[in-house]
Amino acid sequence: MENLYTVSQVFSDRIFHVPDYQRGYAWEQQQCQDFVEDLDLLGDGKEHFLGLLILHAKDGDSAKVLDQRGHAYETYDVVDGQQRLTTLVVFLHALQKEMAGCGSLQMLAQGLEETYLATRDMNGQPMPKLTLNRDTHDFFYGTVLERSQHVQGPTIRSHQFLAEAKGHFAAYLDARRQTLRDGFPEWLKAQYLKVTQQLTFVVYTVRSEADAGVVFETMNNRGKGLTELEKVKNYLLYLASKLELPSDHDLARDINDSWTHIFERLMAADLSRVSDEDQLLRAHWFMAYDYDRKKWKGSRSIKERFALSRYQGRHPALLDDVKAYLSSLRNATVAYCDVFQPSHPSAYGAFKTDGVLRARLIAAGEKLARLDAPVTFLPLLMAVRIKYPNNGDVCLEALELCERFAFRVYRWLERPAYTGQSWVFRLGHQLFHGQHLAGVLNEFRAAILYYCPDQRIAARFDQQDVDWYRWPGLKYMLYEYEQHMAEAAGQAVRMPWDVLTRKQDTVEHILPQVQDPGGFWAERFTAEEHRRWLHDLGNLTLTFDNSSLGNKPFPEKKGAIGQQGCYAGSKLFIEQAIACYEDWTPKAIEVRRQALATWAAVRWRVEAVDVQSPDTAEDTEGLIVRVINRMFIPQGQLLLYKVLYAAGEEGVPYEELHERMGVRRAQLPGILGALGNRINQTEVLSSSQPGTAFFLQWSTVDGVGRYAMRPELRATLESLPKLHEILSTWSVEEIDAQFHAVWHKNWRSQRTDLDLPDWS
């Protein structure tokens, strides 16, 4: 086969560098095991194909280097194949260590070291044959290959994978030594020859970084095992090679610089799993390009968005659009890492100069992470960070609202994790594309109150059949209560969250689960009362170890200050508060539950803030007329006006709105979003961007969220005779039929010289 080289030939005159834009080492134990099994099964005289090795020759003074014996080497960047190449070197190092301990193989071990691990340059200094990217190489060269002192252990995920690969190969060789005994040296020599003479690569050298993308696109990525993020990078490099522009461009360098930033940020935050890469791409796409979850197709969506066929004759525009994509993706990566790893030392680094604010951001981020529901909010939080990069207060407000949504909807009501995603994704998309922050956050509050009105919070506390002990949000709620009490005392919480979640015995029943007939608890609780109050929220508390409390009578559980293993002597404020009760009875449990209810109503309170009309010299009626007449009214918006106009001040419940309009439920968010964009893109409103709140008002009545038409809009519509006639006399069906018969044709033509309806 053309360009087929043995491992010996590949290493004979080459020095390899893994560029920083490559993802770190990621082979796991199973892949290392597959490697040694392939070796064991490889017969004499047979070859085993390792795959394609794509290299990019370095330019300039560093392209050629000499070792101290005068042997010349070409220096190459490893575009593809670094995982296999690195694994080979780790395995060869393990062989070299074993061979160096066998007297008959010491010279062979020395040759292995110089050929595959490290030689020495003209100054006698070590010259690694393989250099990994900058966040991994020191650990690889110092600890894994044992070439220098590197006392720090693994700090990022790729370090851990490298250490595990080294340990796996060492254990494999040790087992062979124990089994083969005197035959081990000969077996070692045979393994060395297998690796260097019978394992092969197809080596392909590209002329530029952009050409690597052409190779991958031509091969269609089949069998390559590339991640979606890598496929996007390779496609963008492919585009860089195809641009026809008046002068040279640096797009390939920008792409590689962006991927260096992305991989290093993800690796540093221990978010280098493929699932993290996929989630980052997906959330960024929802924010920047299309918030419809059903349309997301992974890397294919990016390819279709930046397809060359869409930019025929417009390559300068393609260059601008790809660079905008790179910029927003890099910034989104920072936000992604902060959301998923808020406790990392680099989290919210943009706000380091304000230590108090940064601490509040980290605390809010940790709360959201504990609820294990950040995916829903990624597009919105990314948009906040990108549009308001230096405004920590805005970021904090958004984080706190996300936490309230997550707790109220996903924990309190136990709704599925996808509940409200489309709504929140749309808000993130609109914020990124210029909708005013106040309008977006106001609608976000409306979404929270729509899915979980305040009445639903209060109603759960009044239910008697709730098994709070098995409620998924119990530990989080009690921990928040502990934090509240600690803050009131001016002290820090003394139980780390990871202790609470790791241990199984950190929730205590004050009234014990086992009732001793005739004992202390039986005197205070009948069998029916025991069943009724046992798992009540008022009877549950956090504790460091409930085994020390057990089934003791309340006076013993209560104990005294300074005494260990009791409520009064506990380090937890939530237990100290229980020690203030004189006795523990059904009434005491009810009192404590009501205290928790009062606190919870304040802790997770959400107020819908009304967005006022912008302060302009033009009167409100004139502004509304300008919005209405700015362009042809789409069918969905006309139906929305019709239904809300007919409903009057009472408005329409959100759940019924799409039915009354005669549209699918999935269409309603898009109709509302289009109306908000229409309002915000009206010139006089573009600076304030009030969104749909300029036309519509949201309220919650009896726990039901509903939209109503603002009085100002209603009055304006009534001043436009033709439009008022349609809204007041035509049915939804008549509007729909007329739109398709006459208006739809003109609207779709997108002409700017059409005669708009003379509503006035």
BELDA-V6857 format. One record per pair of residues at least 24 apart in sequence whose ideal C-beta (glycine too) atoms are under 8 Angstrom apart, sorted by the first residue. I is the first residue (numbers start at 0). J is the second residue. If there is no record, write none. Layout:
BEGIN
i: <I	I>
j: <J	J>
END
This chain:
BEGIN
i: <0	2	2	2	3	3	3	3	4	4	4	4	5	5	5	5	5	6	6	6	6	6	6	6	6	6	7	7	7	9	9	9	10	10	10	11	12	12	12	12	13	13	13	13	13	13	14	14	14	14	14	14	14	14	14	15	15	15	15	15	15	15	15	16	16	16	16	16	16	16	17	17	17	17	17	17	17	17	17	18	18	18	18	18	18	19	19	19	19	19	19	20	20	20	20	20	20	20	20	21	21	21	21	21	22	22	22	22	22	22	22	23	23	23	23	23	23	23	23	23	23	23	24	24	24	24	24	24	24	24	24	24	25	25	25	25	25	26	26	26	26	26	27	27	28	28	30	31	31	31	31	31	32	34	34	35	35	35	38	38	38	41	41	44	45	46	46	46	47	47	47	48	48	48	49	49	49	49	49	50	50	50	50	51	51	51	51	51	51	52	52	52	52	52	52	52	52	52	53	53	53	53	53	53	53	53	53	54	54	54	54	54	55	55	55	55	55	55	55	56	56	64	64	65	65	66	66	66	66	66	67	67	67	67	67	67	70	75	76	78	78	78	79	79	79	80	81	83	84	85	85	85	85	86	87	87	87	88	88	88	88	88	89	89	89	89	89	89	90	90	91	91	91	91	92	92	92	92	92	93	93	93	93	93	94	94	94	94	94	96	97	97	97	97	98	98	98	98	101	101	101	103	104	104	104	107	107	111	115	116	116	117	117	132	132	133	134	134	134	135	155	155	155	155	156	156	156	156	157	157	207	207	208	208	208	208	208	209	209	209	209	209	209	210	210	211	212	212	212	212	212	213	213	226	226	226	227	227	227	227	227	227	228	228	228	228	228	228	230	230	231	231	231	232	234	234	234	234	235	235	235	235	238	238	238	238	239	241	242	242	242	243	244	244	244	248	250	250	250	253	253	254	257	257	257	260	260	261	261	261	264	264	264	265	265	265	267	267	267	268	268	268	268	268	268	269	269	270	270	270	270	275	275	278	278	278	279	279	279	279	280	282	282	282	282	282	282	283	283	283	283	283	285	285	285	285	285	286	286	286	286	286	286	286	286	286	286	286	287	287	287	287	287	289	290	290	290	290	290	290	291	292	292	292	327	327	330	330	330	330	331	331	331	333	334	334	334	334	334	334	335	335	337	337	338	338	338	338	338	338	338	339	339	340	341	341	341	347	347	349	349	349	350	350	353	356	356	356	357	359	360	360	360	360	363	363	363	363	364	365	366	366	367	367	367	367	369	369	369	370	370	370	370	370	370	372	372	372	373	374	374	375	375	375	375	375	375	375	375	375	376	376	376	376	376	377	378	378	378	378	378	379	379	379	379	379	379	379	380	381	381	382	382	382	382	383	383	385	386	386	386	387	393	396	397	400	400	400	400	400	403	403	403	404	404	404	404	406	406	406	406	407	407	407	407	407	407	407	408	408	408	410	410	410	410	411	411	411	411	411	411	412	412	412	413	413	413	414	418	419	419	421	421	422	422	425	425	425	428	429	429	429	429	432	433	433	434	434	434	434	434	435	435	435	435	435	435	437	437	437	438	438	438	438	438	438	438	438	439	440	441	441	441	441	441	441	441	442	442	442	442	444	444	444	444	445	445	445	447	448	448	448	448	449	449	449	452	452	452	452	453	453	453	453	454	454	455	456	456	456	457	457	460	460	460	460	460	460	463	465	465	465	466	467	467	467	467	468	468	468	468	468	469	473	473	473	474	474	474	474	474	476	476	477	477	477	477	477	478	479	480	480	480	481	481	481	481	483	483	484	484	484	485	488	490	493	493	494	494	494	494	498	499	504	504	504	504	505	505	505	505	505	506	506	506	506	506	507	507	507	507	507	507	507	508	508	508	508	508	509	509	509	509	509	509	509	509	510	510	510	511	511	511	513	515	518	519	519	520	520	523	523	523	523	524	524	528	531	532	532	535	535	536	536	537	537	537	537	537	537	537	537	538	538	540	540	540	540	541	541	541	542	542	542	543	543	543	553	553	607	607	607	609	609	610	610	610	610	611	612	612	612	613	613	613	613	613	614	615	615	617	619	619	620	620	620	620	622	622	622	622	623	623	623	623	623	624	624	624	625	625	626	626	626	626	626	626	627	627	627	627	628	628	629	629	629	630	630	631	631	631	631	631	631	633	633	633	634	634	634	634	634	634	635	635	635	635	635	635	636	636	636	636	637	637	637	638	638	638	638	638	639	639	639	640	640	640	641	641	641	641	641	642	643	643	643	643	644	644	644	644	644	645	646	646	647	648	649	649	650	650	650	650	650	650	651	651	651	652	652	652	653	653	653	654	656	659	660	661	661	661	718	719	719	720	720	721	721	721	721	722	722>
j: <201	201	202	203	199	200	201	202	199	200	201	202	195	196	197	198	199	49	87	115	194	195	196	198	199	200	114	195	196	52	200	202	114	115	128	114	70	71	72	73	54	72	73	74	75	128	64	72	73	74	75	126	127	128	130	54	74	75	77	84	128	129	130	57	74	75	76	77	129	130	76	77	81	85	129	130	131	132	135	76	77	78	132	255	259	132	133	134	259	262	263	232	254	255	256	257	258	259	262	77	81	132	258	262	226	228	229	262	266	271	276	131	132	134	135	155	156	157	160	262	266	271	81	82	85	131	135	139	157	160	161	164	82	156	157	160	271	82	85	86	160	164	160	163	163	167	86	86	163	164	167	168	167	86	90	90	168	171	190	193	194	193	197	197	197	197	198	199	197	198	199	199	200	201	83	87	198	199	200	80	83	200	201	79	80	200	201	203	223	77	79	80	83	84	200	201	202	203	77	78	79	80	203	204	205	211	214	78	202	203	204	205	204	205	206	207	208	210	211	204	206	120	126	120	121	118	119	120	121	126	118	119	120	121	122	123	118	204	208	205	208	211	211	215	223	200	131	200	129	129	131	139	161	164	115	194	198	115	116	128	129	144	143	144	161	164	165	168	168	194	115	116	191	194	116	143	144	145	165	165	168	169	171	172	172	187	190	191	194	169	172	176	183	187	184	187	188	191	183	184	187	184	184	187	188	188	191	191	195	144	146	144	146	259	262	263	263	266	267	161	266	267	269	271	266	269	271	272	266	271	240	251	236	251	252	254	255	236	237	239	240	250	251	236	240	236	236	237	238	239	240	237	240	273	276	277	273	276	277	280	297	298	258	261	276	277	279	280	297	298	280	298	301	258	298	301	302	305	305	321	324	325	305	307	317	321	321	307	314	317	318	314	314	315	318	318	318	321	322	322	325	325	325	328	329	329	332	328	329	332	332	333	336	332	335	336	336	343	345	336	339	340	343	345	346	340	343	335	336	339	340	335	339	335	374	377	328	331	332	335	328	331	335	374	377	378	381	327	328	331	378	381	377	378	424	427	428	327	331	377	378	379	381	382	424	427	428	431	324	327	331	428	431	428	378	421	424	425	427	428	421	420	421	424	385	431	381	384	385	388	381	384	385	384	377	380	381	383	384	385	377	381	364	384	364	367	368	373	376	377	380	368	373	368	365	367	368	391	394	388	389	391	391	394	391	391	392	395	391	395	391	394	395	398	395	398	399	402	398	496	402	479	398	401	402	405	475	478	496	402	405	406	409	410	475	405	409	416	401	416	420	401	404	405	416	417	419	420	423	424	401	404	405	423	427	427	423	424	427	428	431	423	424	426	427	430	439	443	427	427	431	427	428	430	431	430	436	431	430	431	436	436	436	440	440	440	443	444	447	605	447	603	605	443	446	447	450	472	475	476	603	447	450	451	455	456	603	605	447	450	451	471	472	475	476	451	455	456	459	472	603	450	451	455	470	471	472	450	450	446	450	665	668	446	668	668	669	672	672	672	675	676	690	676	679	688	675	676	679	688	690	610	679	687	688	689	690	608	610	689	610	675	679	688	689	690	691	692	690	608	607	608	609	610	690	692	697	690	691	692	697	605	606	607	608	607	697	704	605	605	607	699	704	653	699	704	699	702	703	704	600	604	699	702	701	702	702	599	600	603	596	600	536	592	593	595	596	599	531	534	535	536	534	534	535	536	539	506	508	533	534	539	534	506	536	539	499	500	505	506	541	595	599	506	539	540	541	573	541	602	573	595	598	541	571	572	573	598	602	572	573	576	572	572	572	570	571	541	543	570	571	543	541	542	544	545	546	541	542	543	544	545	539	540	541	542	545	539	540	541	542	545	548	574	533	534	538	539	545	538	539	540	553	556	577	583	588	538	583	588	549	550	551	550	550	552	552	553	550	552	582	583	584	585	584	585	585	585	585	588	588	592	592	595	587	588	589	590	591	592	593	595	588	591	571	573	574	577	571	573	574	569	571	574	569	570	571	582	583	697	698	699	692	696	689	690	692	693	689	689	693	711	684	686	687	689	693	687	683	684	683	711	715	711	714	715	718	681	683	684	693	693	694	711	712	715	715	719	759	681	683	677	678	681	684	693	694	715	719	722	758	755	758	677	680	681	677	755	742	745	746	753	755	756	670	673	746	734	735	738	739	742	743	660	662	666	669	670	673	670	673	674	677	725	734	738	662	670	731	734	735	670	671	674	708	716	726	725	726	729	731	734	731	695	706	707	708	708	713	716	726	727	726	707	708	707	707	705	707	696	698	705	706	707	708	705	706	707	703	704	705	704	705	706	703	706	731	731	731	732	735	759	758	759	758	759	756	757	758	759	756	758>
END
